[in-house]
Amino acid sequence: MAFWKRRQPSTETDPSSVTDPEPLASARSAEEISSVLLFSGDAGRDSKTVEVLLDAIARVSASRDLDELLEYVVDTAISTTAAERGFLFLAELPGEQPAVRKARDAKGSPLDEEERWSTSIVAKVVNSGVPLHTMISGQGDLDLGQSIIDLKLRAVMCVPLGVRSTGDEADRQGALYVDSRAASREFTDGDLAVFHALAQHVSIAVENAQRNSEALEKARMEESLALAAEIQKSLIPKDLKVGTGFDAFGWYLPAEHATGDFYDVARLSDGRSVLMLGDATGHGVGPALLVASAQAALRSYCKILDDPARIVQMVDEDLAERMDAGTFLTLCLVVVGEDGSLECVDAGHGCTLVYRASADRVEALTSDGPALGVAPGFEHASRAEASFEPGDILLLFSDGISESAHEDAPKALFGEERIAEVLLEAGRAGEDSKALCERLSEAGLQFSGGRRDDDWTLLALRRTP
């Protein structure tokens, strides 16, 4: 939220060290002002007070523009009290010092940014929470803040603002302030009461605006996540076609807040099959668009190239031109030939396991290079793996599964070891790729109690005996 200006430096002494002005009418508590002083018994005056406050209530209820409403409140405060100037101070965030949000004159025009005010009185009211009005009768009888003397102020009135937070944060502080140089103007307890009532409506207005803003942001986020989910859904391949003698299966379960996983199977120009699984950082539409772009680029390069390392290199160069700082995409690309040859390029992913039926064990395909977008220009390399024999199972997965927390022990993660155990059991049982994914997803969901803070994605390939 942009403010009219930040607090201007002045030659005035630190408010905490200044002897407070002696008000000719003592400062009173907010409760006393609200309950006793608002109505004077004068029918004409009280009727005007009611009119002002009813108008303020109507404005607060109907207004959708907070800036216009705050200008109205300052203008009303000036006209009601016959002051010359009015300021509205409000902290931008909880815990920050209040800054000028609106500054107006008696003609309803904005004040120049260099205009000064009594910082000592504003500080006193904000820190104490007690409304104050004072009549300055002369310079010799009071120890005044320098700005009061410099500005030749004769009457000052200030009341606190408190904007309640809708969450766990502290309240935002502020103040409504008016002053006058006219020797004939003296703010009364009645002025202070009306002034304080207006300030309460300012607090309500800001709270309403804050809630509206939060509601709009929530709606925007929900729309963004829904769109991201649709994008990701469209990326899921309808049919995983691999060479003869293989069965493949992919499984995807989005998190409560959609992120950026994808999997796919494509063909190289030499006829070999390519299995790929990627995971982009972040949540919402951005990561979804990133993986959509990466998947499209991978498919395109697979059609014209047969070197998996070169394919990853080309995609990395393409994405580096469009990725924001701090955004990256991990990717594992595995090329499988019908003869069982296995070649792997890993860009910061690392979540790849192979069950070797002949040895009855599970081994990990280790990560070689950085994620895409982390080190532009890095020369990715492919690595030949041991031949993929009948009964072997290749499993690619996202870290959403391995890093899912136990429902009763948040620091206990499902982990790669448990995934390897499930893969070993499925391999020994001779299960196909679909059965493996179902077994693993069930184990993960049981461990986490169904909670998912990240997408869960699996891509399995089994060479049939």
PLY file of the C-alpha trace (Angstrom):
ply
format ascii 1.0
element vertex 465
property float x
property float y
property float z
element edge 464
property int vertex1
property int vertex2
end_header
0.00 0.00 0.00
1.54 3.29 -1.10
1.53 6.14 1.34
1.35 9.86 0.69
4.83 10.10 2.14
7.04 8.75 4.80
7.51 10.71 8.03
9.55 13.82 7.26
12.67 14.46 9.30
12.44 17.52 11.51
14.55 19.41 14.00
12.11 18.52 16.74
13.46 16.72 19.77
12.67 13.02 20.18
9.03 12.90 21.35
9.93 10.69 24.29
12.21 13.43 25.65
9.84 16.38 25.10
7.77 17.67 27.97
4.18 17.18 26.79
2.15 20.30 26.12
-0.20 21.12 28.97
-3.65 20.94 27.40
-6.05 23.59 28.60
-8.68 20.83 28.42
-7.13 17.65 29.78
-6.81 14.49 27.69
-9.63 12.08 28.46
-9.97 8.34 28.00
-11.66 7.04 24.87
-14.41 5.45 26.96
-15.25 8.73 28.70
-15.31 10.62 25.41
-17.56 8.06 23.72
-20.06 7.70 26.55
-20.30 11.21 28.03
-19.05 13.95 25.72
-20.49 13.08 22.31
-23.83 14.84 22.92
-23.87 18.24 24.58
-27.59 18.66 25.23
-27.76 21.41 22.63
-30.40 20.22 20.15
-28.86 21.97 17.15
-25.33 20.82 17.88
-26.40 17.27 18.67
-28.49 17.09 15.49
-25.43 18.14 13.48
-23.33 15.51 15.27
-25.85 12.79 14.47
-25.95 13.93 10.83
-22.16 13.81 10.53
-21.89 10.36 12.10
-24.78 8.87 10.11
-23.19 10.15 6.93
-19.89 8.60 7.98
-21.59 5.26 8.69
-23.28 5.36 5.27
-19.99 6.18 3.54
-18.15 3.37 5.32
-20.88 0.87 4.43
-21.17 1.88 0.78
-17.63 2.85 -0.20
-15.42 0.52 -2.21
-12.60 3.02 -2.66
-10.56 3.32 0.53
-8.57 6.36 -0.64
-11.72 8.34 -1.41
-13.23 7.35 1.94
-10.14 8.45 3.87
-10.16 11.80 2.06
-13.82 12.22 3.01
-13.05 11.46 6.67
-10.20 14.00 6.83
-12.31 16.64 5.05
-15.22 15.95 7.41
-12.94 16.17 10.43
-11.65 19.56 9.26
-15.09 21.01 8.46
-16.73 19.65 11.62
-14.04 21.08 13.90
-13.38 24.24 11.83
-9.70 23.30 11.71
-7.27 24.51 9.05
-5.48 21.25 8.28
-6.05 17.55 8.76
-3.74 14.52 8.62
-4.45 10.80 8.73
-1.57 8.58 9.82
-1.57 4.82 9.38
1.09 2.14 9.63
1.51 0.25 6.37
2.14 -3.01 8.23
1.66 -4.19 11.82
4.59 -3.09 13.99
5.66 -0.25 11.69
5.54 3.43 12.60
2.48 5.29 11.29
3.10 7.41 8.19
0.97 10.08 6.54
-1.75 8.51 4.41
-3.81 11.65 3.77
-3.05 15.36 4.32
-5.69 17.96 3.44
-6.49 21.63 3.93
-9.78 23.39 4.73
-10.52 23.76 1.02
-10.42 19.99 0.49
-7.11 20.09 -1.36
-4.08 17.86 -0.75
-1.29 19.46 1.25
2.23 19.77 -0.09
4.49 16.86 0.82
6.76 19.17 2.79
4.00 20.17 5.22
4.91 19.52 8.87
2.85 18.71 11.92
3.34 18.21 15.65
5.19 14.93 15.72
5.36 14.99 19.52
1.57 15.08 19.91
1.03 12.37 17.27
3.66 10.18 18.95
2.07 10.73 22.37
-1.41 9.79 21.14
-0.23 6.74 19.17
1.89 5.44 22.05
-0.66 6.10 24.81
-3.84 5.41 22.87
-5.42 8.45 24.59
-7.19 11.18 22.54
-5.83 14.68 23.11
-6.74 18.28 22.36
-4.76 21.28 23.45
-4.86 25.07 23.19
-1.45 26.69 22.94
-1.72 30.04 24.76
1.89 31.16 24.29
5.49 30.09 24.01
6.69 31.19 27.38
4.45 29.09 29.59
5.08 25.68 28.01
8.02 23.49 27.03
6.83 22.80 23.46
8.05 20.63 20.61
9.97 22.74 18.11
7.49 22.07 15.30
4.62 23.58 17.33
6.65 26.76 17.77
7.84 26.83 14.16
4.33 26.25 12.80
2.80 28.78 15.23
0.03 26.33 16.07
-2.62 27.54 18.51
-4.92 24.51 18.64
-4.19 20.82 18.02
-6.40 17.76 18.31
-5.41 14.15 17.77
-7.08 10.78 18.35
-5.66 7.26 17.94
-6.59 4.73 15.26
-6.38 1.01 15.76
-6.95 -1.33 12.82
-7.52 -4.87 13.97
-5.71 -7.61 12.11
-7.72 -10.45 10.61
-4.98 -12.95 11.41
-2.38 -13.49 14.11
-0.53 -10.25 13.41
-0.56 -7.27 15.72
-2.97 -4.39 15.09
-1.91 -1.55 12.78
-1.61 1.78 14.54
-2.41 5.26 13.35
-3.89 8.64 14.25
-6.32 11.30 13.00
-5.00 14.82 13.54
-6.19 18.39 12.95
-4.68 21.75 13.86
-5.22 25.48 13.49
-3.13 28.64 13.69
-6.17 30.84 14.40
-6.05 32.39 17.86
-9.85 32.37 18.01
-10.15 28.61 17.47
-10.28 26.37 20.53
-11.10 22.69 20.27
-13.59 21.54 22.89
-14.33 18.23 24.54
-17.33 17.99 22.24
-15.11 18.45 19.18
-12.85 15.74 20.52
-15.80 13.36 20.99
-17.02 13.78 17.41
-13.45 13.58 16.17
-12.91 10.33 18.06
-16.14 8.86 16.66
-14.96 9.66 13.13
-11.66 7.95 13.88
-13.52 4.80 14.90
-15.23 4.77 11.50
-11.83 5.14 9.83
-10.69 2.01 11.66
-13.80 0.15 10.50
-13.27 1.34 6.91
-9.66 0.16 6.81
-10.60 -3.17 8.39
-13.33 -3.65 5.77
-10.93 -2.74 2.97
-8.39 -5.17 4.39
-10.98 -7.96 4.47
-12.11 -7.16 0.93
-8.51 -7.19 -0.26
-7.86 -10.52 1.43
-11.07 -11.97 -0.03
-10.11 -10.81 -3.52
-6.60 -12.20 -3.11
-8.02 -15.51 -1.90
-10.36 -15.66 -4.89
-7.52 -14.78 -7.24
-5.34 -17.50 -5.73
-8.12 -20.08 -5.99
-8.63 -19.18 -9.66
-4.88 -19.40 -10.24
-4.66 -22.82 -8.62
-7.70 -24.06 -10.52
-6.14 -22.93 -13.79
-2.82 -24.53 -12.83
-4.63 -27.79 -12.08
-6.31 -27.68 -15.50
-2.98 -27.03 -17.21
-1.35 -29.92 -15.38
-4.29 -32.20 -16.14
-3.88 -31.44 -19.83
-0.21 -32.46 -19.68
-0.94 -36.01 -18.54
-0.44 -38.32 -21.54
-3.48 -40.43 -22.41
-1.46 -43.35 -23.71
2.09 -44.36 -22.80
3.44 -46.11 -25.87
6.71 -47.95 -25.35
8.38 -50.58 -27.50
7.40 -54.23 -27.66
8.13 -56.20 -24.49
7.55 -53.33 -22.07
4.63 -52.07 -20.02
4.50 -48.52 -18.71
2.20 -46.70 -16.32
2.07 -43.12 -15.05
0.25 -41.84 -11.98
-0.25 -38.29 -10.77
-1.95 -36.94 -7.64
-1.97 -33.14 -7.27
-1.31 -31.46 -3.95
-3.90 -29.31 -2.21
-1.99 -26.40 -3.77
-1.07 -27.33 -7.32
2.62 -27.18 -8.12
4.47 -28.23 -11.27
5.07 -31.96 -11.86
4.77 -33.70 -15.20
5.61 -37.02 -16.80
5.59 -38.21 -20.39
6.85 -40.83 -22.83
8.18 -39.89 -26.28
10.19 -41.39 -29.13
13.64 -40.39 -30.32
14.40 -40.05 -34.01
16.20 -43.43 -33.84
13.10 -45.19 -32.46
14.14 -45.55 -28.81
11.63 -44.66 -26.10
12.16 -41.72 -23.76
10.65 -41.60 -20.29
10.71 -38.20 -18.61
9.60 -36.79 -15.28
10.04 -33.19 -14.17
9.28 -31.07 -11.12
9.17 -27.24 -11.18
9.51 -25.05 -8.09
6.61 -22.99 -6.81
2.84 -23.13 -6.86
0.11 -21.99 -9.22
0.00 -20.97 -12.84
3.70 -20.04 -13.17
5.12 -23.53 -12.54
2.29 -25.11 -14.56
3.15 -22.96 -17.57
6.84 -23.71 -17.09
6.36 -27.48 -17.20
3.96 -27.15 -20.14
6.67 -25.27 -22.04
9.34 -27.79 -21.00
7.20 -30.77 -22.00
6.43 -29.28 -25.40
10.11 -28.50 -26.00
11.18 -32.00 -24.96
8.69 -33.62 -27.32
9.81 -31.40 -30.19
13.53 -32.08 -29.73
12.94 -35.82 -29.31
11.52 -35.92 -32.84
14.64 -34.46 -34.44
17.49 -35.54 -32.14
18.71 -38.89 -30.85
21.20 -37.61 -28.22
19.39 -37.30 -24.84
22.11 -35.05 -23.39
21.76 -32.65 -26.33
17.98 -32.64 -25.89
18.26 -31.64 -22.22
20.89 -29.05 -23.14
18.59 -27.45 -25.72
15.63 -27.34 -23.31
17.83 -25.81 -20.59
18.91 -23.05 -22.98
15.30 -22.40 -24.03
13.99 -22.17 -20.47
16.89 -20.07 -19.18
15.71 -17.17 -21.34
12.24 -17.17 -19.76
12.65 -18.37 -16.18
12.48 -15.91 -13.30
15.28 -15.76 -10.74
14.92 -18.52 -8.16
12.80 -20.68 -10.49
14.10 -24.00 -11.74
12.98 -27.38 -13.06
14.41 -30.74 -12.08
14.27 -33.37 -14.80
15.11 -37.02 -15.26
15.19 -38.37 -18.79
15.70 -42.11 -19.39
16.13 -43.61 -22.86
15.24 -47.28 -23.30
16.01 -49.36 -26.40
14.05 -52.44 -27.40
17.26 -54.41 -26.82
17.21 -53.33 -23.15
19.84 -50.60 -23.43
19.39 -47.92 -20.79
20.72 -44.35 -20.94
20.01 -41.62 -18.39
20.34 -37.83 -18.18
19.54 -36.36 -14.78
19.21 -32.63 -14.16
18.99 -32.24 -10.41
16.14 -34.73 -10.02
17.70 -37.86 -8.59
14.45 -39.68 -7.79
15.01 -42.72 -9.99
15.26 -46.37 -8.91
15.69 -49.65 -10.80
14.71 -53.12 -9.59
17.13 -55.73 -10.92
15.29 -59.04 -11.09
18.39 -61.20 -11.60
20.09 -59.74 -8.50
16.85 -59.25 -6.55
17.88 -55.78 -5.45
17.08 -52.10 -6.00
19.65 -49.57 -7.14
19.49 -45.79 -7.53
20.39 -43.87 -10.65
22.42 -41.02 -9.16
22.07 -37.37 -10.15
24.74 -35.91 -12.43
23.87 -32.33 -13.31
22.11 -29.25 -11.89
18.44 -28.51 -12.35
17.40 -26.65 -15.48
17.61 -22.91 -14.98
20.23 -23.11 -12.22
23.41 -23.02 -14.30
22.75 -21.77 -17.85
25.34 -23.11 -20.25
26.07 -26.23 -18.21
26.91 -29.16 -20.49
24.63 -32.01 -19.49
25.90 -35.52 -20.12
24.18 -38.88 -20.56
25.19 -41.99 -18.69
24.81 -45.56 -19.92
23.33 -47.93 -17.36
23.40 -51.70 -17.07
21.11 -53.44 -19.54
17.41 -53.49 -18.70
16.60 -57.20 -18.44
13.25 -59.05 -18.37
11.58 -58.64 -14.98
13.44 -55.37 -14.26
11.40 -52.30 -13.25
12.35 -48.66 -13.72
10.67 -46.17 -11.37
10.77 -42.39 -11.67
9.07 -40.39 -8.92
8.79 -36.83 -7.65
10.09 -35.72 -4.25
6.51 -34.99 -3.20
6.24 -38.66 -2.28
9.66 -39.18 -0.72
9.39 -35.97 1.32
5.79 -36.49 2.50
5.56 -36.31 6.28
3.98 -38.82 8.65
0.54 -37.74 9.81
1.55 -37.98 13.51
5.25 -37.09 13.24
5.87 -34.18 10.83
9.66 -34.63 10.96
9.44 -38.27 9.86
9.47 -38.51 6.06
8.33 -41.38 3.84
11.78 -41.39 2.30
13.48 -43.10 -0.59
14.20 -46.23 1.48
10.49 -46.97 1.91
9.95 -46.40 -1.81
12.76 -48.86 -2.55
11.17 -51.40 -0.19
7.83 -51.14 -1.99
9.59 -51.47 -5.37
11.44 -54.55 -4.14
8.20 -56.18 -2.95
6.45 -55.43 -6.25
9.39 -56.75 -8.25
9.52 -59.99 -6.28
5.76 -60.41 -6.74
6.12 -59.99 -10.50
3.69 -57.04 -10.52
3.31 -54.88 -13.59
3.85 -51.11 -13.66
0.26 -50.23 -12.80
0.18 -52.54 -9.80
3.48 -51.07 -8.56
2.14 -47.50 -8.77
-1.03 -48.51 -6.94
0.95 -50.28 -4.23
3.31 -47.32 -3.76
0.61 -44.65 -3.77
-1.41 -46.60 -1.20
1.62 -46.96 1.07
2.43 -43.26 0.78
-1.12 -42.10 1.50
-1.38 -44.42 4.48
1.89 -43.03 5.86
0.89 -39.37 5.41
-2.73 -39.81 6.43
-3.76 -38.54 3.01
-2.04 -35.18 3.39
-0.09 -33.87 0.41
1.95 -30.68 0.52
3.40 -31.34 -2.93
2.37 -33.19 -6.08
2.90 -36.95 -6.14
4.01 -38.26 -9.52
5.08 -41.77 -10.57
6.25 -43.19 -13.88
7.07 -46.89 -14.01
8.41 -49.12 -16.80
8.69 -52.91 -16.58
10.34 -55.20 -19.08
8.10 -58.20 -19.38
9.67 -61.65 -18.97
0 1
1 2
2 3
3 4
4 5
5 6
6 7
7 8
8 9
9 10
10 11
11 12
12 13
13 14
14 15
15 16
16 17
17 18
18 19
19 20
20 21
21 22
22 23
23 24
24 25
25 26
26 27
27 28
28 29
29 30
30 31
31 32
32 33
33 34
34 35
35 36
36 37
37 38
38 39
39 40
40 41
41 42
42 43
43 44
44 45
45 46
46 47
47 48
48 49
49 50
50 51
51 52
52 53
53 54
54 55
55 56
56 57
57 58
58 59
59 60
60 61
61 62
62 63
63 64
64 65
65 66
66 67
67 68
68 69
69 70
70 71
71 72
72 73
73 74
74 75
75 76
76 77
77 78
78 79
79 80
80 81
81 82
82 83
83 84
84 85
85 86
86 87
87 88
88 89
89 90
90 91
91 92
92 93
93 94
94 95
95 96
96 97
97 98
98 99
99 100
100 101
101 102
102 103
103 104
104 105
105 106
106 107
107 108
108 109
109 110
110 111
111 112
112 113
113 114
114 115
115 116
116 117
117 118
118 119
119 120
120 121
121 122
122 123
123 124
124 125
125 126
126 127
127 128
128 129
129 130
130 131
131 132
132 133
133 134
134 135
135 136
136 137
137 138
138 139
139 140
140 141
141 142
142 143
143 144
144 145
145 146
146 147
147 148
148 149
149 150
150 151
151 152
152 153
153 154
154 155
155 156
156 157
157 158
158 159
159 160
160 161
161 162
162 163
163 164
164 165
165 166
166 167
167 168
168 169
169 170
170 171
171 172
172 173
173 174
174 175
175 176
176 177
177 178
178 179
179 180
180 181
181 182
182 183
183 184
184 185
185 186
186 187
187 188
188 189
189 190
190 191
191 192
192 193
193 194
194 195
195 196
196 197
197 198
198 199
199 200
200 201
201 202
202 203
203 204
204 205
205 206
206 207
207 208
208 209
209 210
210 211
211 212
212 213
213 214
214 215
215 216
216 217
217 218
218 219
219 220
220 221
221 222
222 223
223 224
224 225
225 226
226 227
227 228
228 229
229 230
230 231
231 232
232 233
233 234
234 235
235 236
236 237
237 238
238 239
239 240
240 241
241 242
242 243
243 244
244 245
245 246
246 247
247 248
248 249
249 250
250 251
251 252
252 253
253 254
254 255
255 256
256 257
257 258
258 259
259 260
260 261
261 262
262 263
263 264
264 265
265 266
266 267
267 268
268 269
269 270
270 271
271 272
272 273
273 274
274 275
275 276
276 277
277 278
278 279
279 280
280 281
281 282
282 283
283 284
284 285
285 286
286 287
287 288
288 289
289 290
290 291
291 292
292 293
293 294
294 295
295 296
296 297
297 298
298 299
299 300
300 301
301 302
302 303
303 304
304 305
305 306
306 307
307 308
308 309
309 310
310 311
311 312
312 313
313 314
314 315
315 316
316 317
317 318
318 319
319 320
320 321
321 322
322 323
323 324
324 325
325 326
326 327
327 328
328 329
329 330
330 331
331 332
332 333
333 334
334 335
335 336
336 337
337 338
338 339
339 340
340 341
341 342
342 343
343 344
344 345
345 346
346 347
347 348
348 349
349 350
350 351
351 352
352 353
353 354
354 355
355 356
356 357
357 358
358 359
359 360
360 361
361 362
362 363
363 364
364 365
365 366
366 367
367 368
368 369
369 370
370 371
371 372
372 373
373 374
374 375
375 376
376 377
377 378
378 379
379 380
380 381
381 382
382 383
383 384
384 385
385 386
386 387
387 388
388 389
389 390
390 391
391 392
392 393
393 394
394 395
395 396
396 397
397 398
398 399
399 400
400 401
401 402
402 403
403 404
404 405
405 406
406 407
407 408
408 409
409 410
410 411
411 412
412 413
413 414
414 415
415 416
416 417
417 418
418 419
419 420
420 421
421 422
422 423
423 424
424 425
425 426
426 427
427 428
428 429
429 430
430 431
431 432
432 433
433 434
434 435
435 436
436 437
437 438
438 439
439 440
440 441
441 442
442 443
443 444
444 445
445 446
446 447
447 448
448 449
449 450
450 451
451 452
452 453
453 454
454 455
455 456
456 457
457 458
458 459
459 460
460 461
461 462
462 463
463 464
